[in-house]
Amino acid sequence: MGSFQFDGVTFRAYPGDHDPPHVYGRYQGIVVILELGNDRRVRLAERGDAILPPNAKRNQVQHVLNAANSCFDSLMVKWEEAHA
């Protein structure tokens, strides 16, 4: 499993995980699943469990998204390493 920390968020990519490329961001007790787009942008995954718990604070989720967009290249490297 490839992981690293950026701006207080721990990002993980799991080996053998399905496409599209995505990572899990953990921050202050929440988990956010993020898709890594071809346009070099990070988006909240389009799935029912993309934010856990579902009542996570909006500012926490936004922090994870902002951090992920700031380190897109590193996230993509972790995804590729986990799937090599």
KOLDREN-337291 format. One record per atom (N, C-alpha, C): z negated, y negated, x negated; residue number from 1; atom name. Coordinates in nm, 4 decimals, always signed. Example, Ala and Ser with C-alpha at 12.3 -4.5 7.8 and 13.67 -1.06 7.14 Angstrom:
KOLDREN-337291
R:c3:c2:c1:seq:atom
R:-0.7800:+0.5690:-1.3190:1:N
R:-0.7800:+0.4500:-1.2300:1:CA
R:-0.7800:+0.3300:-1.3200:1:C
R:-0.7080:+0.2250:-1.2850:2:N
R:-0.7140:+0.1060:-1.3670:2:CA
R:-0.7870:-0.0030:-1.2900:2:C
//
This chain:
KOLDREN-337291
R:c3:c2:c1:seq:atom
R:+0.0000:+0.1168:-0.0850:1:N
R:+0.0000:+0.0000:+0.0000:1:CA
R:+0.0000:-0.1226:-0.0892:1:C
R:+0.0919:-0.2160:-0.0619:2:N
R:+0.0978:-0.3383:-0.1388:2:CA
R:+0.0229:-0.4487:-0.0676:2:C
R:-0.0680:-0.5154:-0.1392:3:N
R:-0.1416:-0.6247:-0.0772:3:CA
R:-0.1684:-0.7344:-0.1790:3:C
R:-0.1902:-0.8542:-0.1274:4:N
R:-0.2334:-0.9657:-0.2106:4:CA
R:-0.2948:-1.0722:-0.1210:4:C
R:-0.3651:-1.1668:-0.1832:5:N
R:-0.4298:-1.2743:-0.1082:5:CA
R:-0.3631:-1.4071:-0.1385:5:C
R:-0.3549:-1.4897:-0.0349:6:N
R:-0.3043:-1.6256:-0.0489:6:CA
R:-0.3747:-1.7123:+0.0545:6:C
R:-0.4347:-1.8200:+0.0083:7:N
R:-0.5009:-1.9176:+0.0958:7:CA
R:-0.6010:-1.8515:+0.1905:7:C
R:-0.6748:-1.7543:+0.1391:8:N
R:-0.7787:-1.6882:+0.2171:8:CA
R:-0.7305:-1.5763:+0.3072:8:C
R:-0.5999:-1.5510:+0.3089:9:N
R:-0.5421:-1.4470:+0.3936:9:CA
R:-0.5053:-1.3280:+0.3057:9:C
R:-0.5426:-1.2080:+0.3477:10:N
R:-0.5001:-1.0867:+0.2788:10:CA
R:-0.3789:-1.0317:+0.3524:10:C
R:-0.2689:-1.0183:+0.2802:11:N
R:-0.1452:-0.9662:+0.3365:11:CA
R:-0.1235:-0.8251:+0.2860:11:C
R:-0.0782:-0.7347:+0.3764:12:N
R:-0.0516:-0.5955:+0.3392:12:CA
R:+0.0819:-0.5506:+0.3962:12:C
R:+0.1520:-0.4720:+0.3161:13:N
R:+0.2719:-0.4007:+0.3616:13:CA
R:+0.2436:-0.2526:+0.3406:13:C
R:+0.2708:-0.1730:+0.4415:14:N
R:+0.2397:-0.0305:+0.4359:14:CA
R:+0.3632:+0.0523:+0.4024:14:C
R:+0.3505:+0.1477:+0.3090:15:N
R:+0.4635:+0.2337:+0.2731:15:CA
R:+0.5137:+0.3127:+0.3942:15:C
R:+0.6439:+0.3267:+0.4027:16:N
R:+0.7042:+0.4064:+0.5074:16:CA
R:+0.6982:+0.3434:+0.6451:16:C
R:+0.6501:+0.2206:+0.6552:17:N
R:+0.6450:+0.1527:+0.7839:17:CA
R:+0.7870:+0.1227:+0.8312:17:C
R:+0.8039:+0.1048:+0.9582:18:N
R:+0.9355:+0.0878:+1.0215:18:CA
R:+0.9930:-0.0524:+0.9997:18:C
R:+1.1235:-0.0649:+1.0182:19:N
R:+1.1899:-0.1954:+1.0205:19:CA
R:+1.1622:-0.2606:+1.1558:19:C
R:+1.1743:-0.3898:+1.1674:20:N
R:+1.2149:-0.4867:+1.0665:20:CA
R:+1.1024:-0.5087:+0.9650:20:C
R:+1.1378:-0.5678:+0.8506:21:N
R:+1.0345:-0.5969:+0.7503:21:CA
R:+0.9205:-0.6775:+0.8131:21:C
R:+0.7986:-0.6331:+0.7874:22:N
R:+0.6827:-0.7026:+0.8419:22:CA
R:+0.5603:-0.6747:+0.7555:22:C
R:+0.4629:-0.7628:+0.7680:23:N
R:+0.3362:-0.7497:+0.6968:23:CA
R:+0.2225:-0.7774:+0.7937:23:C
R:+0.1037:-0.7390:+0.7520:24:N
R:-0.0176:-0.7610:+0.8287:24:CA
R:-0.1010:-0.8648:+0.7541:24:C
R:-0.1382:-0.9715:+0.8231:25:N
R:-0.2235:-1.0739:+0.7640:25:CA
R:-0.3629:-1.0653:+0.8226:25:C
R:-0.4635:-1.0544:+0.7367:26:N
R:-0.6031:-1.0460:+0.7809:26:CA
R:-0.6749:-1.1730:+0.7367:26:C
R:-0.7442:-1.2340:+0.8341:27:N
R:-0.8107:-1.3610:+0.8066:27:CA
R:-0.9260:-1.3790:+0.9045:27:C
R:-1.0447:-1.3998:+0.8533:28:N
R:-1.1637:-1.4280:+0.9347:28:CA
R:-1.1787:-1.3316:+1.0525:28:C
R:-1.1592:-1.2033:+1.0273:29:N
R:-1.1815:-1.1024:+1.1292:29:CA
R:-1.0667:-1.0789:+1.2259:29:C
R:-0.9533:-1.1436:+1.2030:30:N
R:-0.8372:-1.1189:+1.2892:30:CA
R:-0.7265:-1.0539:+1.2071:30:C
R:-0.6325:-0.9902:+1.2776:31:N
R:-0.5145:-0.9311:+1.2150:31:CA
R:-0.3930:-0.9854:+1.2896:31:C
R:-0.2949:-1.0338:+1.2119:32:N
R:-0.1723:-1.0864:+1.2695:32:CA
R:-0.0550:-1.0117:+1.2066:32:C
R:+0.0336:-0.9572:+1.2905:33:N
R:+0.1515:-0.8858:+1.2401:33:CA
R:+0.2672:-0.9845:+1.2374:33:C
R:+0.3292:-0.9963:+1.1203:34:N
R:+0.4313:-1.0977:+1.0962:34:CA
R:+0.5629:-1.0349:+1.0539:34:C
R:+0.6710:-1.0754:+1.1181:35:N
R:+0.8044:-1.0299:+1.0789:35:CA
R:+0.8616:-1.1242:+0.9737:35:C
R:+0.9314:-1.0645:+0.8767:36:N
R:+0.9947:-1.1401:+0.7684:36:CA
R:+1.1436:-1.1516:+0.8016:36:C
R:+1.1854:-1.2682:+0.8440:37:N
R:+1.3218:-1.2867:+0.8921:37:CA
R:+1.4254:-1.3019:+0.7825:37:C
R:+1.5504:-1.2712:+0.8167:38:N
R:+1.6624:-1.2897:+0.7229:38:CA
R:+1.6824:-1.4359:+0.6868:38:C
R:+1.6321:-1.5256:+0.7692:39:N
R:+1.6443:-1.6695:+0.7446:39:CA
R:+1.5311:-1.7225:+0.6562:39:C
R:+1.4547:-1.6298:+0.5949:40:N
R:+1.3443:-1.6631:+0.5050:40:CA
R:+1.2289:-1.7328:+0.5770:40:C
R:+1.2117:-1.6997:+0.7047:41:N
R:+1.1008:-1.7536:+0.7821:41:CA
R:+1.0153:-1.6381:+0.8331:41:C
R:+0.8909:-1.6679:+0.8527:42:N
R:+0.7954:-1.5691:+0.9034:42:CA
R:+0.7688:-1.6008:+1.0499:42:C
R:+0.7687:-1.4967:+1.1318:43:N
R:+0.7443:-1.5122:+1.2751:43:CA
R:+0.6407:-1.4109:+1.3217:43:C
R:+0.5732:-1.4473:+1.4268:44:N
R:+0.4829:-1.3530:+1.4914:44:CA
R:+0.5666:-1.2376:+1.5445:44:C
R:+0.5241:-1.1153:+1.5169:45:N
R:+0.5980:-0.9972:+1.5627:45:CA
R:+0.6040:-0.9961:+1.7155:45:C
R:+0.7169:-0.9502:+1.7659:46:N
R:+0.7358:-0.9421:+1.9112:46:CA
R:+0.6854:-0.8071:+1.9622:46:C
R:+0.5547:-0.7962:+1.9716:47:N
R:+0.4907:-0.6744:+2.0201:47:CA
R:+0.3541:-0.7112:+2.0758:47:C
R:+0.3057:-0.6311:+2.1652:48:N
R:+0.1825:-0.6616:+2.2358:48:CA
R:+0.0584:-0.6715:+2.1490:48:C
R:+0.0583:-0.5998:+2.0362:49:N
R:-0.0594:-0.5998:+1.9494:49:CA
R:-0.0393:-0.6853:+1.8244:49:C
R:+0.0439:-0.7880:+1.8315:50:N
R:+0.0730:-0.8719:+1.7150:50:CA
R:-0.0472:-0.9553:+1.6712:50:C
R:-0.1400:-0.9787:+1.7627:51:N
R:-0.2622:-1.0532:+1.7308:51:CA
R:-0.3801:-0.9707:+1.7794:51:C
R:-0.4687:-0.9373:+1.6860:52:N
R:-0.5889:-0.8611:+1.7197:52:CA
R:-0.7120:-0.9313:+1.6646:52:C
R:-0.8119:-0.9543:+1.7420:53:N
R:-0.8162:-0.9309:+1.8846:53:CA
R:-0.7244:-1.0290:+1.9578:53:C
R:-0.6853:-0.9942:+2.0794:54:N
R:-0.5910:-1.0794:+2.1531:54:CA
R:-0.6429:-1.2204:+2.1807:54:C
R:-0.7745:-1.2382:+2.1781:55:N
R:-0.8322:-1.3701:+2.2043:55:CA
R:-0.8655:-1.4458:+2.0756:55:C
R:-0.7967:-1.4135:+1.9663:56:N
R:-0.8192:-1.4837:+1.8391:56:CA
R:-0.7932:-1.6328:+1.8581:56:C
R:-0.8630:-1.7121:+1.7810:57:N
R:-0.8452:-1.8576:+1.7904:57:CA
R:-0.7053:-1.8971:+1.7426:57:C
R:-0.6458:-1.9884:+1.8140:58:N
R:-0.5107:-2.0344:+1.7827:58:CA
R:-0.5020:-2.0909:+1.6400:58:C
R:-0.6049:-2.1647:+1.5969:59:N
R:-0.5993:-2.2234:+1.4623:59:CA
R:-0.6062:-2.1158:+1.3538:59:C
R:-0.6714:-2.0027:+1.3805:60:N
R:-0.6735:-1.8929:+1.2838:60:CA
R:-0.5348:-1.8300:+1.2715:60:C
R:-0.4710:-1.8063:+1.3847:61:N
R:-0.3369:-1.7476:+1.3843:61:CA
R:-0.2401:-1.8422:+1.3148:61:C
R:-0.2501:-1.9710:+1.3437:62:N
R:-0.1615:-2.0697:+1.2808:62:CA
R:-0.1825:-2.0742:+1.1301:62:C
R:-0.3073:-2.0592:+1.0861:63:N
R:-0.3353:-2.0572:+0.9421:63:CA
R:-0.2646:-1.9391:+0.8751:63:C
R:-0.2695:-1.8220:+0.9386:64:N
R:-0.2020:-1.7040:+0.8844:64:CA
R:-0.0513:-1.7283:+0.8774:64:C
R:+0.0066:-1.7831:+0.9829:65:N
R:+0.1504:-1.8127:+0.9845:65:CA
R:+0.1883:-1.9128:+0.8757:65:C
R:+0.1101:-2.0188:+0.8620:66:N
R:+0.1392:-2.1199:+0.7598:66:CA
R:+0.1308:-2.0611:+0.6198:66:C
R:+0.0270:-1.9825:+0.5949:67:N
R:+0.0114:-1.9208:+0.4635:67:CA
R:+0.1287:-1.8276:+0.4346:67:C
R:+0.1670:-1.7481:+0.5336:68:N
R:+0.2775:-1.6537:+0.5153:68:CA
R:+0.4090:-1.7258:+0.4869:68:C
R:+0.4358:-1.8335:+0.5586:69:N
R:+0.5587:-1.9093:+0.5330:69:CA
R:+0.5583:-1.9714:+0.3941:69:C
R:+0.4408:-2.0038:+0.3427:70:N
R:+0.4311:-2.0626:+0.2082:70:CA
R:+0.4545:-1.9608:+0.0975:70:C
R:+0.4396:-1.8337:+0.1274:71:N
R:+0.4562:-1.7310:+0.0232:71:CA
R:+0.5559:-1.6239:+0.0660:71:C
R:+0.6608:-1.6637:+0.1374:72:N
R:+0.7588:-1.5697:+0.1907:72:CA
R:+0.8125:-1.4754:+0.0831:72:C
R:+0.8524:-1.5293:-0.0321:73:N
R:+0.9113:-1.4460:-0.1372:73:CA
R:+0.8158:-1.3356:-0.1820:73:C
R:+0.6894:-1.3687:-0.1987:74:N
R:+0.5903:-1.2681:-0.2393:74:CA
R:+0.5721:-1.1616:-0.1326:74:C
R:+0.5758:-1.2024:-0.0057:75:N
R:+0.5638:-1.1052:+0.1031:75:CA
R:+0.6822:-1.0096:+0.1037:75:C
R:+0.8014:-1.0622:+0.0809:76:N
R:+0.9199:-0.9770:+0.0796:76:CA
R:+0.9155:-0.8804:-0.0385:76:C
R:+0.8656:-0.9257:-0.1517:77:N
R:+0.8506:-0.8370:-0.2675:77:CA
R:+0.7545:-0.7235:-0.2324:77:C
R:+0.6423:-0.7549:-0.1668:78:N
R:+0.5459:-0.6505:-0.1289:78:CA
R:+0.6103:-0.5514:-0.0314:78:C
R:+0.6885:-0.6006:+0.0650:79:N
R:+0.7571:-0.5115:+0.1580:79:CA
R:+0.8517:-0.4190:+0.0814:79:C
R:+0.9306:-0.4762:-0.0089:80:N
R:+1.0279:-0.3967:-0.0845:80:CA
R:+0.9588:-0.2959:-0.1753:80:C
R:+0.8481:-0.3339:-0.2386:81:N
R:+0.7732:-0.2410:-0.3224:81:CA
R:+0.7175:-0.1237:-0.2392:81:C
R:+0.6736:-0.1535:-0.1189:82:N
R:+0.6157:-0.0501:-0.0333:82:CA
R:+0.7223:+0.0442:+0.0204:82:C
R:+0.8501:+0.0057:+0.0115:83:N
R:+0.9583:+0.0862:+0.0663:83:CA
R:+1.0589:+0.1315:-0.0381:83:C
R:+1.0212:+0.1219:-0.1644:84:N
R:+1.1113:+0.1637:-0.2730:84:CA
R:+1.1111:+0.3146:-0.2895:84:C
//
